[in-house]
């Protein structure tokens, strides 16, 4: 059974995906780097909505033997993208300097 949260998240995926395709098409037809950069930004937004949809699906699962309250599973699903994206240094950045 699909919850209202899943329906909203899926609709958001469709909307951001359509917006990405439209911006990419216009950017390629016109050669505008500004519109192409907006298409890249929209693609990242679309990826974020996909992660949100996945987190909602995992978080809505009922409790089981390994996760009696089901909160540990949903917290882990929300933590993974943050840990994966935020634990790497930015390209071209130098490691932090230790003060003596």
C-alpha positions, -999 to 999 in steps of 0.1 A, spaced: 0 0 0 13 34 -10 13 61 17 6 98 11 42 105 18 54 81 -9 29 96 -34 42 131 -27 78 121 -29 72 102 -62 54 132 -76 84 153 -66 107 129 -84 86 132 -116 85 170 -114 122 175 -108 130 149 -135 108 167 -160 123 200 -151 158 186 -155 151 172 -189 135 205 -201 164 226 -188 189 202 -204 171 203 -237 169 241 -238 205 244 -227 217 221 -254 196 238 -281 207 273 -272 242 265 -260 236 285 -228 260 275 -201 237 292 -175 208 270 -184 231 239 -186 243 247 -151 207 250 -139 200 216 -155 229 201 -135 215 218 -103 180 203 -111 196 169 -116 211 171 -81 177 181 -67 162 151 -85 188 129 -69 179 143 -35 143 136 -40 151 100 -50 171 97 -17 141 111 2 118 86 -15 141 57 -5 143 70 31 105 72 33 101 37 20 126 23 45 112 44 74 76 32 67 85 -4 71 69 -20 101 90 -32 131 107 -66 129 128 -88 152 161 -69 144 145 -34 147 117 -36 173 109 1 171 119 4 134 136 37 142 172 23 139 166 13 103 152 46 93 179 66 111 206 45 93 190 52 60 190 89 66 225 89 80 242 70 50 238 98 23 250 124 48 280 104 58 288 95 22 285 131 9 298 151 38 328 130 49 349 137 18 369 169 13 360 192 -15 380 187 -48 411 209 -48 409 215 -10 439 209 12 437 188 44 432 208 76 464 221 91 471 211 127 481 239 150 512 232 171 
